Amino acid sequence: AVAAGRCAARIPAAGGGRGGPRPAAAPANCVLAAAARPRGGGAARGSVRGATANSSAAWLVQFYSSWCGHCIGYAPTWRALAGDVRDWAAAIRVAALDCAEEENHEVCRAYDIHFYPTFRYFKAFTKDFTTGENFKGPDRELQTVRRTMIDFLQNHTDGDRPPACPPLDPARPSDVLSLLDSRDGRYVAVLFENNSSYVGREVILDLLPYENIVVKRVLNGDKGFLEKFGVSSIPSCYLIYPNGTRGLINVGKPLRSFFSSYLKSLPDVRKKMLSLPEKPNKEENPEIVVWREFDRSKLYAADLESGLHYVLRVELAAHKSLAGAELRTLKDFVTVLAKLLPGRAPVRKLLETLQEWLANLPLDRIPYNAVLDLVNNKMRISGIFLVNHIKWVGCQGSRPEFRGYTCSLWKLFHTLTVEAGTHPEALDGTGLEADPQAVLQTIRRYVHTFFGCKECSEHFEEMAKESMDSVKTADQAILWLWKKHNLVNSRLAGHLSEDPKFPKVPWPTPDLCPACHEEIKGLHSWNEDQVLLFLKRHYGGDNLVDTYAADQGDTGEGGGPPQGREPERGLASPEKPRGDQRAESLRPPRALPPGPRLSDGSQLGLDGRLQSPSGAEGRREVEAAVPFLGMGFSSLDMSLCVVLYVASSLFLMVMYFFFRVRSKRWKVRHHRPSV
Ligand SMILES: Cc1cc2nc3c(=O)[nH]c(=O)nc-3n(C[C@H](O)[C@H](O)[C@H](O)COP(=O)(O)OP(=O)(O)OC[C@H]3O[C@@H](n4cnc5c(N)ncnc54)[C@H](O)[C@@H]3O)c2cc1C
């Protein structure tokens, strides 16, 4: 972090989140303390809002993700930009927010961030909530971004322009001539340049925090005017000293940095004291990363579940509502997951419930909150559960910005293709059973539609277009994904996002699968039959271990161990292979005991609301229906029922005794012998 007073800021995370991807790749270089350090996801939104709302400076915010290789690759450029424009802070500031941090999920959702990195501009003095203006430049090179920052500043109206930002438009020749005679004790620098040049504006902004100097720019339209100042080439800088002497300055090269540094080093030109936010105490957000020992030859349920959590609660949740192709993609992806993903029974039951619900949805648009309610098990259906935080094991990186989500996504995808190859009957009745490409095509559509790394999805789509059609069997699908993953590995070898502890090499490495590797005439070649066998073993349910997953689910909404969860599953010993458990929990889903259905009432409550009206009104009703899902009985409700039950029993007993005593007295009174 860089000292306060610089203009780049990392929007603070809300509270000290643990376990999620961490922002060590934070491309920005200082922490903004102006925004209160919030607690809870909602407050994180407050931090972006708090920073940008009614701010006297404009903002450029990069919403990035610490698992996104392109963001990691871009981090040095962003850091350089932050340093390069730090003197512009009073007019425009740069900041970054890591959407992979759990505590920022909600804010990124509120700001409608679907892909990383996303750049948004926020004008100064914005009052109402705004998601900002997108910057989708043709390139994101430092110079391009710097220039768009200037364009953005010039887009302000006079009324909302940052007060510290001097006029960036060119001065009129008459105004410049009048400057020649002014004596206000300051230097006046006049930059002559052409219409398309940004040098003048950059120098004006560079000198923003300096006192005793004013910088103006003027265009080279009138030749006679230029001659008056002796300007023979542009850009040139004419300097009027406080004592009235003046002339063109001689800098080594007519570049922004030369002009700026010359002017900053003039006698009596000093930096003003800027009251920018204090640097917060590092102790406030300690990042404790605990390394979990793991075996590279195993597949960890914790990785698959954490990846699934991210898919369902973060990546998909970036879409407020889903319709058309997006909704179809979600339905097919959930179907494939529900039918094929091995793992702990509560997770599979959750997926089955979700799949069933989505399959029966009559609407062509749904608010994603409805899906979230089910994923979070707001209805308290017994036996369904998905961990609501991230815990990487086989996908841990040696530094927090490495690996994580994308690693788990690959593992999920490979597991799905392998399971489709080894349990083809699992897809029976879904409409996907007859097509050997079905799982691959579903993965392709997920990546294309929802994967937050846009560049990754474009590369993947290119590979799919090129050869996915050649896949004719389920085994070929397994091998297709393996080959393409290796292509990605070789493309990324040596990239900034490569974890040195997990180098990108052709996989499986000889130590994992010696039989997969051969040499033909001295050249390495793959034995694809062996590779296929290896993949089926490696990504098969028998290789899935619960280590580190066993303690998941002890916190949060819908996170408590579900009532129907088998105790032996939760207590699985470390590294215990799932072979025997699979016999029960990993058998093809069709053979499972009927999954927990939404109780008829709640099914009706949900579907009934989603069925009836259509169009905007229908959607409104659906939105309104969402809280209904949260009306499951909580433990408080249950306690109240018990208290009422006991109270009414007591009341009945009291009434009973009261009338008994009365009737006895009555009998005694009427049978008393008269004297
Ligand atoms: C669909 C997709 C496309 C991507 N495209 C890009 C991109 O264009 N640019 C970019 O920067 N990043 C991209 N990524 C991310 C990148 O591939 C890695 O996921 C990331 O760099 C983390 O790497 P990792 O070391 O965890 O290993 P990963 O490549 O994520 O692999 C995860 C695990 O899978 C196993 N594995 C490795 N290779 C194979 C294989 N060939 N077959 C089966 N299993 C294997 C290993 O156990 C490995 O640890 C993409 C990710 C996905 C899911």
The ligand as an ORCA input file, in Angstrom:
! r2SCAN-3c Opt
* xyz 0 1
  C     -12.814    -22.943    -19.395
  C     -11.628    -22.179    -18.892
  C     -10.876    -21.406    -19.767
  C      -9.793    -20.648    -19.294
  N      -9.099    -19.848    -20.153
  C      -8.120    -19.040    -19.679
  C      -7.453    -18.117    -20.516
  O      -7.745    -18.022    -21.696
  N      -6.496    -17.316    -19.962
  C      -6.185    -17.371    -18.627
  O      -5.337    -16.614    -18.157
  N      -6.773    -18.266    -17.814
  C      -7.737    -19.086    -18.297
  N      -8.364    -19.961    -17.460
  C      -7.842    -20.166    -16.106
  C      -6.638    -21.143    -16.155
  O      -6.857    -22.193    -17.061
  C      -6.339    -21.787    -14.816
  O      -7.519    -22.301    -14.284
  C      -5.720    -20.863    -13.803
  O      -4.554    -20.307    -14.340
  C      -5.356    -21.638    -12.517
  O      -4.445    -22.665    -12.863
  P      -4.125    -23.923    -11.962
  O      -2.656    -23.980    -11.737
  O      -4.965    -23.948    -10.771
  O      -4.481    -25.189    -12.876
  P      -5.738    -25.374    -13.779
  O      -5.312    -25.240    -15.190
  O      -6.842    -24.544    -13.326
  O      -6.090    -26.900    -13.523
  C      -6.745    -27.328    -12.337
  C      -6.340    -28.747    -12.046
  O      -6.787    -29.590    -13.091
  C      -5.845    -30.643    -13.328
  N      -5.430    -30.530    -14.720
  C      -4.463    -29.791    -15.261
  N      -4.432    -29.972    -16.583
  C      -5.390    -30.846    -16.878
  C      -5.822    -31.456    -18.082
  N      -5.260    -31.193    -19.243
  N      -6.847    -32.320    -18.030
  C      -7.442    -32.624    -16.863
  N      -7.050    -32.103    -15.696
  C      -6.035    -31.217    -15.703
  C      -4.732    -30.434    -12.341
  O      -4.997    -31.233    -11.198
  C      -4.842    -28.989    -11.981
  O      -4.362    -28.718    -10.704
  C      -9.453    -20.712    -17.922
  C     -10.207    -21.508    -17.042
  C     -11.293    -22.225    -17.515
  C     -12.116    -23.029    -16.556
*
